[in-house]
Amino acid sequence: MIMEDGKDLERNISESGLREPLLISSKSRVNNTSQLAIIGANVCPIESLDYDIVENDLFKQDWRSRKKVQIFQYIFLKWALVLLIGLSTGLVGFFLNIAVENIAGFKLLLTSDLMLQDKYFRAFSVFAGCNLVLATCAASLCAFIAPAAAGSGIPEVKAYLNGVDAHSILAPSTLFVKIIGSALGVSAGFVVGKEGPMVHTGACIANLLGQGGSRKYHMTWKWLKYFKNDRDRRDLITCGAAAGVAAAFRAPVGGVLFALEEVASWWRSALLWRTFFTTAVVAMVLRSCIQFCRSGKCGLFGQGGLIMFDVNSGAPNYNTVDILAILLIGVLGGLFGSLYNYLVDKVLRTYSIINERGPAFKIMLVMTISILSSLCSYGLPWFASCTPCPVGLEEKCPTVGRSGNYKNFQCPSGHYNDLASLFMNTNDDAIRNLLSAENSNEFHLSTLFVFFAGVYCLGVITYGIAIPSGLFIPVILAGASYGRLVGTVLGSVSNLNNGLFALLGAASFLGGTMRMTVSLCVILLELTNNLLMLPLVMLVLLISKTVADSFNKGVYDQIVQMKGLPYLEAHAEPYMRQLVAGDVCSGPLVTFSGVEKVGNIVHALKFTGHNGFPVVDAPPFSDATEFCGLVLRSHLLVLLNGKKFTRLSVLSGSSILKSFHAFDFAKPGSGKGLKLEDLSFSAEEMEMYVDLHPITNTSPYTVVETMSLAKAAILFRQLGLRHLCVVPKTTGRNPIVGILTRHDFMPEHIKGLYPNLVHHK
């Protein structure tokens, strides 16, 4: 909640001549934590989500009146929606792959044809020009239409599922730009992936389907109204995020585990079953689409990104040297991963300064990185030596066409350029080449080192520009490079082939940057279709995560913190155990009577930014002053808009229950809800009264003021609350001490109140 200075608030009330509806806390602390966060490439105001059920009289009346048929409709629609989410996300994932393979394939074919004619400068002009046009189009979409679509979107989805909402995180415009911008950005030759944006895309699709109808587009079907709440929408978005991973990697089980391990803050068995169903639908859609493409009707789809990376069909046999090498790869993954996270954080902070200057600067930054990426991809292979084609290959060497392991580049007939085989390919094909086990001497040591250094640096400086960009692919490329490098150095001493070392290198770097274990392990095994590698992949993931955790947090956790999103961790900080709930309550506290004057409500809504107000009953409506419950700003606006007022201060709940339905107070979707500016009242109406009891949540979660702040923080997070009421320990005082929101648990707020305590662990 946005808190206002207590003196200003008191002055406004005294000037208006209204009866004071406020109980100013004796500790009028103001919470000055930021209410803004970086969403994509734009700064937006943020709010908390209402995951708690508002158990007021209207809700109870609606629940009692529901028949079995309506409950069946609700359950049926939940499954129908996750089916639609799976179908839609699978089709979008397939479209993205076809778009990238065809756009990038046409660009690479054109470049290759010109190079075969020895028109090298013209080939570079075409290559760099295509990249620049594609990058500018993607940046323009992000800069002018949906700034929230920039980046991977995983930190934003993670924050949303933690209870943080912001404008346009999951809007239809964000979905459109995410899909088109991702296809253009990946095709433009950036060292980015479409896998991260697919998670955001799946969440946007789920949000769009779970909006609960739209009055604007005349889609107010009664069944859809059941989903006009944050609780059901949260479950659908969790399914959407899992479907995005399943569509990106063709890893249905990995998608479920990714949602469980990385993005979801609340989980239960019923959600697990629905999420698994969603990802299974995605897998079936992708399989059907790939079967269709094998008939040759998908243009340059070829060995598209949806094809599994079949590393090796043989059983891996490893010796002591291999185990030592795998331990080394795990340590390297932790060191490189923690350094990568540190550099990404610094680059993002620098880019945020540039992006704040306007859309033109965002586009110029993208164009600069595009030119630099083109220079590296086209220029570095010129320094690589030509290698004679191996004898007895099944495929042609040098490669004819867009993709393949043996790119000709500038080499004479019968030779190939191994560095060009990595740089002058799509990212998916480059990964496939690195994981290939057919020719152990395909890449020189210098080639692998140069490619690792180039991809590592380009990945760091590319993430954060105003295009949809994922981190999975850059990390897999860099990790596979140094993994294969280690395998090449070992040579005949090792029993494992270089392709398996590349896989282990990718696993170690993923573990070092993202700090996930179970989900990454399953995703990699589903990607490579090699279950026999399970023990080794587990080993490198555990080592790399352990090493990297010694230096900093995971990349998504760092980005969430850097963007200013008030994310609540699953555990409480140690210093919280030295404080109690009453120590951090912010003021001033605004309360209403059970039957309140309209003018007082309008005034409080106008001069505060609070989203929840305690309701306190006093005689003659109760025997003594007592805490009645909590009423939300959005519900107050709907009630005031209905104008069911009385001239006298009397209970009128029965007439309100007849005039309103619980769906009238449901949360709107992406469209704008009611605002105070939309309402108008006459002077006579401002002096009238309205009964707040029917819309007051009489079962809010409360804690006593002496409760440990650590316990209060865990309770707040695990229950998914927006407001936690703090009540006094002793009688004879005001029945409500204050309200805790997520901003009251933020370290910067507590540090401001107790600067010496925060650093004492």
C-alpha angles and dihedrals in degrees: 000000000000108000123208126210110274096225093052090049093050091048092052091052095048091049093051093052092225124143106264108254092183135101104200111212116238086234101055095186116166118217105224098178113135118270090197131083138176109257110187101318098332136082112238138171114255135213137185123252126239103235091155119092111247102225102197129143092270092053092048091048091051093047092050091049096052114110128212091257091057092049089051090050090052093050092044092050092051090059093040091054095050088049089054091046090054094047094046096045092047092051092047091050091051092047091051092053093047091047094050095043093049100040095042091039093055090048093049093045091052091049092047093050091052092049091052086058089051091246093136100158092047089048090054091047091053093044095048093038093054091047092049094049093047092046093048091050091050092046093048091053091050095043099047108024110028119003088175089070093068118106127016096303093218094112090051093048090046091052092046092054087049089058105269119127128187136173115282098359090129102011122140090246089055090051093051094048092043092057099041095036092050092052091048095043096050091044089052091072098251117151091248135109136226093221098085093047089050089064090054090044092053090049091050091050090050092049092049093051093043097050091109095237133304128252089198092062094033093247101136099135108168094234092058091056090074088073097054092112136085094239097063092036089055091056092049092049090051088055089047093052091050090048089053092057091045090052094046098049104018084241110133096171091042089053092055092048092046090055091047097044104035118018110024120083095184126041139173137171095257090056091049090057094049093046091051090050090052094052091045089056090050091052092051092048092051093047091052092048093049091051088053092050093052087072088069097250096122100075113227094356091122111144091358126186092267092068112097119250098245099201103175135337094204126092112261115239115192135184135198093281089054092051091051090048090049090051088051091050090051092052092046090050091054093048096044091042096053090046089049091053091048092051093045089053092052093046093048091052090051093047092049089062090053094043092052089065093072145272094297092060091047090055093045090052091051091049091050093051090045093056091046091050091049092050091052095045094047100030105045096059089062088070092054120094122240115255125209113246114258117251121249100023119159093212124060120269121234092033117251113213137012105317137029145106098269114057115187097206106156097339125117123251114295093027135090138200108234095195091051088052087065104034100037095054136076113273092251092053091046090055090048090052092049093049093046115120098189099094118025092190095048094112128043120228091245090052093053092046094049092046091049093050092045096048092043093054096039091049091054096049096040098055108085100036118120099272131091103268136169130206100212098081098046090048093047091048094050094043094048089051097057091037091057089043090059090047092051092050092052092048114160092000089075128071092206121083123237093254091062091048088052090053091050090048091053090049093050094050091047090051091047095052105032100028093216119135117171098038094044091048092053094042091054093047091049090047094052098033090224114125092171089074092063099105094048094045090049090050097052092044092053093046096046093047092048093050095044094047087063090067111033147330128287117284096252092048089051092049092048089053094043092051090055096243109158096232118179114218121220090245132052121242114254094242090060089073089069092058135063129218093258092057095070103034108130125218165261095052115210117203135177132209119242088253106033136182113254092228092056092052093047091048094050092047091049099048101038134052094213118139096195131043128191115234115217122192121210134177130323088034093047138017092248139359106292140167107254102181144272130301125198126228092233091054092048090054092052091047093049090047089057090055096210091161132156129210092225131050097257137132111268101164095125093061091047091051089053094046099046137049126208089247089062087069095044117125114261120236124236089319120093118273125211118303130194089246089062092061129076129188134189122232089254093053091050088062093050128093135239129198111235097185097093093057098036116110099231093187106057119155110258136185130192115253092245094057115121111264089225091059091045090052093051091047091049093050100042094049093045095234131176096190130026114189119219116209128192122261094219131051126241094056133095107298093235125047099186147303125264118213129179090267090062089062094051115114093231091058094048090043089055091053098040109018095172096048099057094065093047106092 
